[in-house]
Amino acid sequence: MQELNYKRIKVLMAQSTVSDEEIYARVEGKMQSLIKYEEVNGRPLKNGDKANIDFIGSVNGVEFDGGKAQGYDLHIGSGMFIKGFEEQLIGMNVGETRVITVTFPQDYVADLAGKEANFKVTLNKIFQKQELVFNDKTVQALNIENVKTCNDLIKCTHSELLNEKVVANYEKWQKDVYAELLKLNPVQVEGEVVEKAIAERLAQLDEAAATYGVSVEYFLGLIGLSNVEEYKLQLQEEVLNDLKVKTVLSLIASELDIEVTIDELNEYYSALANSKKLSVDQVKKMYSLKEVQTAVLMQKATEIVFAYPTEYAYANAGLPQAQVNLAKYCLEDGEREQAISWLNKAAEQGEEEAVKLLKQLR
């Protein structure tokens, strides 16, 4: 294999910003918990109301499992039911019974997917939202620590959203760095190794499902998957990519003669014990010395890989200067077009050095 390349990873992290629209949407979501409903009479059901209903569903005149309920509260306009269901209830009066027709989506459960169904619906009660005023008193009703005013809530929400953006952007940046690392250092992984790793992940799935006392299928349904085969397909690329990254990190550790000290091993064991709320002795029985040595080695190699793009991309995330530094990296590696692309972005934000470099390149 050629000399490893991990010092020229040109990946810029997205700048973390939060818009007023995002803040107000999140605030509105928090305020929803304070909304109360009052029963109304003398008018038909309309969008935005909460309807208390009884319903019985059938396909070709035969009732189906899960298609029947009494005293069910449904927010009209929430989109919780099949498309067309809630819309057909609008205009009903209390005590009225109506038969509505809907079609199940093609990706619904196998027995009902794509089929037309009739629902016999009786409207028992109508509730409308009480008007909610956004003021300090209502904000205090949220019982959020150190939040007493509307301004406090807005500041708190901004900080909350910003932290989420920073974490999300950092995680994406990590994936981008790994993708670039593999692009610069292509490696192959044996199919048997991949299959073994997938089998281990499937075993972990079985263990997790058993821990929560549910079926594997139910567990997969929580993450939007319908069966084990679908999960295996998803794992294929994920596991292969993970193994390739570990292979490159192992090669880097070998090239640099990275060693693992006793203190580092003990620190790792202690960290594992704390995360699992177990004693160090218990953890040592769960993980062999070789497994922990490999984990620490991977950790140290990872720190080295991320030290290079971190210097310019992470420490100055989203700043024009970071774009200029990445452009310089590109020029050193003979990637003129990519360098110009970075410089143009920095120049658009008024970075003088970018403007000067662009003039020199033209």
C-alpha positions as CSV (number, residue, x, y, z in Angstrom):
1,M,0.0,0.0,0.0
2,Q,1.2,3.5,-0.8
3,E,2.1,6.0,2.0
4,L,-0.9,6.8,4.0
5,N,-2.6,10.2,3.4
6,Y,-4.3,11.7,6.4
7,K,-2.8,15.1,6.6
8,R,-4.6,16.7,3.7
9,I,-8.2,16.1,4.6
10,K,-10.1,19.1,3.3
11,V,-13.5,19.1,5.0
12,L,-15.2,22.2,6.3
13,M,-17.8,21.9,9.0
14,A,-21.0,23.8,8.4
15,Q,-21.5,26.9,10.5
16,S,-24.1,26.4,13.3
17,T,-26.7,29.2,13.1
18,V,-30.3,29.4,14.3
19,S,-33.0,31.4,12.6
20,D,-35.8,33.3,14.3
21,E,-38.3,31.1,12.6
22,E,-36.7,28.0,14.1
23,I,-36.8,29.6,17.6
24,Y,-40.5,30.6,17.3
25,A,-41.5,27.2,16.0
26,R,-39.8,25.5,18.9
27,V,-41.3,27.9,21.4
28,E,-44.7,27.3,19.9
29,G,-44.2,23.6,20.3
30,K,-43.3,24.0,24.0
31,M,-46.4,26.2,24.5
32,Q,-48.6,23.4,23.1
33,S,-48.3,21.5,26.4
34,L,-50.2,24.4,28.0
35,I,-53.1,24.4,25.6
36,K,-56.5,23.4,27.1
37,Y,-59.7,22.4,25.4
38,E,-63.3,23.2,26.3
39,E,-66.3,21.3,25.1
40,V,-68.6,23.1,22.7
41,N,-72.1,22.5,21.4
42,G,-74.3,23.9,18.8
43,R,-71.8,24.0,15.9
44,P,-70.3,21.4,13.5
45,L,-66.8,20.0,13.8
46,K,-64.0,22.1,12.2
47,N,-60.3,21.9,11.5
48,G,-58.3,22.4,14.7
49,D,-60.9,20.9,17.0
50,K,-60.5,17.8,19.1
51,A,-63.1,15.2,18.3
52,N,-64.1,12.4,20.6
53,I,-65.3,9.5,18.3
54,D,-66.3,5.9,18.1
55,F,-65.3,4.1,14.9
56,I,-65.4,0.7,13.3
57,G,-63.3,0.0,10.2
58,S,-63.9,-2.7,7.6
59,V,-62.6,-3.9,4.2
60,N,-65.1,-5.6,1.9
61,G,-67.6,-5.6,4.8
62,V,-65.2,-7.5,7.2
63,E,-63.8,-5.8,10.3
64,F,-60.0,-5.8,10.7
65,D,-57.8,-5.9,13.7
66,G,-56.9,-2.5,15.1
67,G,-59.7,-0.8,13.2
68,K,-62.1,-0.2,16.1
69,A,-62.2,2.2,19.1
70,Q,-64.6,3.9,21.4
71,G,-64.2,7.4,23.0
72,Y,-61.1,8.1,20.9
73,D,-59.8,11.7,21.0
74,L,-58.6,12.8,17.6
75,H,-57.1,16.3,16.8
76,I,-58.5,17.3,13.5
77,G,-55.7,18.4,11.2
78,S,-53.0,16.5,13.0
79,G,-52.6,14.0,10.2
80,M,-52.5,11.1,12.7
81,F,-54.9,9.0,10.8
82,I,-54.9,7.8,7.2
83,K,-55.0,10.6,4.6
84,G,-58.6,11.7,4.0
85,F,-60.0,10.3,7.3
86,E,-59.9,13.5,9.4
87,E,-61.0,15.7,6.4
88,Q,-64.2,13.7,6.0
89,L,-65.2,14.3,9.6
90,I,-65.2,18.1,9.3
91,G,-68.8,19.4,9.3
92,M,-70.2,16.6,11.5
93,N,-72.4,17.4,14.5
94,V,-72.4,15.8,17.9
95,G,-74.4,12.5,17.8
96,E,-74.1,12.2,14.0
97,T,-72.8,8.9,12.5
98,R,-71.1,9.0,9.1
99,V,-69.5,6.3,6.9
100,I,-66.3,7.5,5.3
101,T,-64.0,5.8,2.8
102,V,-60.3,5.9,2.7
103,T,-57.5,4.0,0.9
104,F,-54.6,2.5,2.9
105,P,-51.1,3.6,1.5
106,Q,-49.1,1.0,-0.4
107,D,-46.4,0.9,2.4
108,Y,-49.0,0.1,5.1
109,V,-49.1,-3.3,6.8
110,A,-49.3,-6.2,4.3
111,D,-52.9,-7.2,4.9
112,L,-54.2,-3.7,4.3
113,A,-51.7,-2.1,2.0
114,G,-53.4,-0.3,-0.9
115,K,-56.9,-1.5,0.1
116,E,-60.0,0.6,0.3
117,A,-61.7,0.7,3.7
118,N,-64.9,2.0,5.2
119,F,-65.1,3.5,8.6
120,K,-68.4,4.0,10.5
121,V,-67.7,7.0,12.7
122,T,-69.9,8.5,15.4
123,L,-69.0,11.9,16.8
124,N,-69.5,12.0,20.6
125,K,-68.1,15.4,21.6
126,I,-66.4,18.4,20.2
127,F,-63.7,20.3,22.0
128,Q,-62.1,23.6,20.9
129,K,-58.8,25.1,21.9
130,Q,-58.8,27.9,24.5
131,E,-56.9,30.9,23.5
132,L,-53.4,30.9,24.9
133,V,-51.6,34.2,25.5
134,F,-47.8,34.3,25.3
135,N,-46.8,36.2,28.4
136,D,-44.5,35.8,31.4
137,K,-47.3,34.0,33.4
138,T,-47.9,31.3,30.8
139,V,-44.1,30.9,30.3
140,Q,-43.7,30.2,34.1
141,A,-46.4,27.5,33.8
142,L,-43.9,25.5,31.7
143,N,-41.8,25.0,34.8
144,I,-38.4,25.3,33.0
145,E,-35.5,25.9,35.3
146,N,-34.3,29.6,35.3
147,V,-37.0,30.5,32.7
148,K,-39.3,33.1,34.2
149,T,-40.1,35.5,31.3
150,C,-40.8,35.3,27.5
151,N,-37.3,36.6,26.9
152,D,-35.8,33.9,29.1
153,L,-37.7,31.3,27.1
154,I,-36.5,32.7,23.7
155,K,-32.9,32.8,25.0
156,C,-33.1,29.3,26.4
157,T,-34.6,27.9,23.2
158,H,-31.9,29.6,21.1
159,S,-29.2,28.0,23.2
160,E,-31.0,24.6,23.0
161,L,-31.3,24.7,19.2
162,L,-27.8,26.0,18.8
163,N,-26.4,23.1,20.8
164,E,-28.4,20.7,18.7
165,K,-27.0,22.2,15.5
166,V,-23.4,22.1,16.8
167,V,-23.8,18.4,17.6
168,A,-25.5,17.6,14.3
169,N,-22.9,19.5,12.3
170,Y,-20.0,18.0,14.2
171,E,-21.4,14.5,13.6
172,K,-21.8,15.2,9.9
173,W,-18.3,16.6,9.7
174,Q,-16.9,13.5,11.4
175,K,-18.6,11.3,8.7
176,D,-17.3,13.6,6.0
177,V,-13.7,13.3,7.4
178,Y,-14.0,9.5,7.4
179,A,-15.4,9.5,3.9
180,E,-12.4,11.6,2.7
181,L,-10.0,9.4,4.7
182,L,-11.3,6.4,2.8
183,K,-11.2,8.2,-0.5
184,L,-7.5,9.1,0.0
185,N,-6.7,5.6,1.4
186,P,-8.8,3.0,-0.4
187,V,-8.7,-0.4,1.4
188,Q,-10.5,-3.7,0.9
189,V,-12.3,-5.8,3.6
190,E,-12.8,-9.5,3.3
191,G,-16.5,-10.6,2.8
192,E,-16.2,-13.0,5.7
193,V,-15.2,-10.3,8.1
194,V,-18.2,-8.2,7.0
195,E,-20.6,-11.1,7.5
196,K,-19.2,-11.8,10.9
197,A,-19.6,-8.1,11.9
198,I,-23.2,-8.2,10.6
199,A,-23.9,-11.3,12.6
200,E,-22.6,-9.6,15.7
201,R,-24.9,-6.6,15.1
202,L,-27.9,-9.0,14.6
203,A,-27.1,-10.7,17.9
204,Q,-27.0,-7.3,19.6
205,L,-30.5,-6.6,18.1
206,D,-31.8,-9.9,19.5
207,E,-30.4,-9.1,22.9
208,A,-31.9,-5.6,22.9
209,A,-35.3,-6.9,22.0
210,A,-35.2,-9.5,24.7
211,T,-34.1,-6.9,27.3
212,Y,-37.2,-4.8,26.5
213,G,-39.5,-7.9,26.2
214,V,-40.5,-7.3,22.6
215,S,-40.1,-9.0,19.3
216,V,-37.3,-8.2,17.0
217,E,-39.9,-7.1,14.4
218,Y,-41.5,-4.7,16.8
219,F,-38.0,-3.3,17.7
220,L,-37.2,-2.8,14.1
221,G,-40.6,-1.1,13.5
222,L,-39.5,1.6,16.0
223,I,-36.7,2.6,13.6
224,G,-38.9,2.4,10.5
225,L,-37.9,-1.1,9.3
226,S,-40.3,-4.0,8.6
227,N,-38.1,-7.1,8.8
228,V,-34.6,-8.5,9.6
229,E,-33.7,-8.7,5.9
230,E,-34.3,-5.0,5.4
231,Y,-32.1,-4.3,8.5
232,K,-29.3,-6.5,7.1
233,L,-29.3,-4.6,3.8
234,Q,-29.0,-1.3,5.8
235,L,-26.2,-2.8,7.9
236,Q,-24.2,-4.0,4.8
237,E,-22.9,-0.6,3.8
238,E,-22.7,0.8,7.3
239,V,-20.6,-2.2,8.6
240,L,-18.4,-2.3,5.5
241,N,-17.6,1.4,5.9
242,D,-16.9,1.0,9.6
243,L,-14.5,-1.8,9.0
244,K,-12.7,0.1,6.3
245,V,-12.2,3.1,8.6
246,K,-10.9,0.8,11.3
247,T,-8.5,-0.8,8.8
248,V,-7.1,2.6,7.8
249,L,-6.8,3.6,11.5
250,S,-4.9,0.4,12.2
251,L,-2.5,1.1,9.4
252,I,-1.9,4.6,10.7
253,A,-1.3,3.3,14.2
254,S,1.2,0.8,12.7
255,E,2.9,3.4,10.5
256,L,3.4,5.8,13.5
257,D,4.3,3.0,15.9
258,I,1.6,4.1,18.3
259,E,1.7,2.3,21.6
260,V,-0.8,1.8,24.4
261,T,0.3,2.4,28.0
262,I,-0.9,0.7,31.1
263,D,-2.3,4.0,32.3
264,E,-4.3,4.4,29.1
265,L,-5.7,0.9,29.4
266,N,-6.8,1.6,33.0
267,E,-8.4,4.9,32.1
268,Y,-10.4,3.2,29.3
269,Y,-11.5,0.4,31.7
270,S,-12.6,3.0,34.2
271,A,-14.5,5.0,31.6
272,L,-16.3,1.8,30.5
273,A,-17.1,0.9,34.1
274,N,-18.6,4.4,34.7
275,S,-20.7,4.4,31.5
276,K,-22.1,0.9,32.3
277,K,-22.4,1.6,36.0
278,L,-20.3,-1.5,36.8
279,S,-17.1,-2.1,38.7
280,V,-13.8,-2.2,36.8
281,D,-13.4,-5.9,37.7
282,Q,-16.8,-6.7,36.1
283,V,-15.9,-4.8,33.0
284,K,-12.6,-6.7,32.7
285,K,-14.6,-9.9,32.6
286,M,-16.7,-8.5,29.8
287,Y,-13.9,-7.2,27.6
288,S,-10.6,-8.9,27.0
289,L,-7.3,-7.0,27.3
290,K,-6.8,-7.3,23.5
291,E,-10.2,-5.8,22.8
292,V,-9.5,-2.8,25.0
293,Q,-6.0,-2.4,23.6
294,T,-7.5,-2.3,20.1
295,A,-10.1,0.2,21.2
296,V,-7.5,2.6,22.7
297,L,-5.3,2.2,19.7
298,M,-8.2,3.2,17.4
299,Q,-9.0,6.1,19.7
300,K,-5.4,7.4,19.5
301,A,-5.2,7.0,15.7
302,T,-8.6,8.8,15.4
303,E,-7.3,11.7,17.4
304,I,-4.3,12.0,15.0
305,V,-6.6,11.9,11.9
306,F,-8.9,14.5,13.3
307,A,-6.1,16.8,14.4
308,Y,-5.3,17.9,10.9
309,P,-8.8,19.0,9.6
310,T,-9.6,20.2,13.1
311,E,-6.9,22.8,13.1
312,Y,-8.5,24.7,10.2
313,A,-12.0,23.4,9.9
314,Y,-13.2,22.6,13.4
315,A,-11.6,25.4,15.4
316,N,-12.9,28.0,12.8
317,A,-16.1,26.2,11.7
318,G,-17.8,28.1,8.9
319,L,-15.5,31.1,9.0
320,P,-14.0,32.6,5.8
321,Q,-10.5,32.1,7.1
322,A,-11.1,28.4,7.4
323,Q,-12.2,28.4,3.7
324,V,-9.0,30.2,2.8
325,N,-6.8,27.7,4.7
326,L,-8.6,24.8,3.0
327,A,-7.9,26.5,-0.3
328,K,-4.2,26.7,0.5
329,Y,-4.3,23.0,1.3
330,C,-5.8,22.4,-2.1
331,L,-3.2,24.5,-3.9
332,E,-0.4,22.7,-2.2
333,D,-1.9,19.4,-3.5
334,G,-2.4,20.8,-7.0
335,E,-6.2,21.0,-6.7
336,R,-6.6,24.4,-8.4
337,E,-10.3,24.2,-9.2
338,Q,-11.3,23.1,-5.6
339,A,-9.0,25.9,-4.2
340,I,-10.8,28.5,-6.4
341,S,-14.1,27.2,-5.2
342,W,-13.2,27.7,-1.5
343,L,-11.7,31.1,-2.2
344,N,-14.8,32.3,-4.0
345,K,-16.9,31.4,-1.0
346,A,-14.6,33.2,1.4
347,A,-14.4,36.3,-1.0
348,E,-18.2,36.5,-1.0
349,Q,-18.0,37.0,2.7
350,G,-15.5,39.8,2.4
351,E,-12.3,37.9,3.2
352,E,-9.5,40.1,1.8
353,E,-6.9,37.3,1.7
354,A,-9.3,35.3,-0.5
355,V,-9.7,38.2,-2.9
356,K,-5.9,38.6,-3.2
357,L,-5.3,34.9,-3.8
358,L,-8.0,34.8,-6.4
359,K,-6.3,37.7,-8.3
360,Q,-3.0,35.8,-8.2
361,L,-4.6,32.7,-9.6
362,R,-6.2,34.6,-12.5
